[in-house]
């Protein structure tokens, strides 16, 4: 993204028109170039586009952005939750989805030309199979953490939490 100040000129016809209007003595406040929006207003360009979202709880959602507000709360249409476990993945259709803005970690536009090109190492399986695999991975992680915390407590360390996501 370009770093522009409110006094820098841009080459866009719209900005040129606005600057001419200002130079004619309109007395209005200076207009900001569109690159300077760092709030929910940046979502304007992403409206009606297919996005991928990563949420604070680790879920990955793919859907079409239909609406948003000043708090970056998002409404996604035709949403699917993509669940990964090792080299396997599944897509769980969830339909219309409302996401509270503070829960979004990452948001990106999906390239429609390459969205169907799944990497060769990933294999699509049923949602039930992937959820079972994720549960097994979680159990193994908890056992490993418990063993590690036991060793650390013998050395005088105490874990803050047991590896659970706390929000």
Secondary structure, DSSP 8 states (H G I E B T S, - for coil): -----TT---S-HHHHHHHHHHHTT--------GGG--SGGGGGGGTTSEEEEEETTS-EEEEEEEEE-TT--EEEEEEEEEEEETTEEEEEEEEEEEE-GGGEEEEEE--TTTTT---TT-EE--HHHHHHHHHHHHHHHHHHHHHHHHHHHHTT---SSSS----
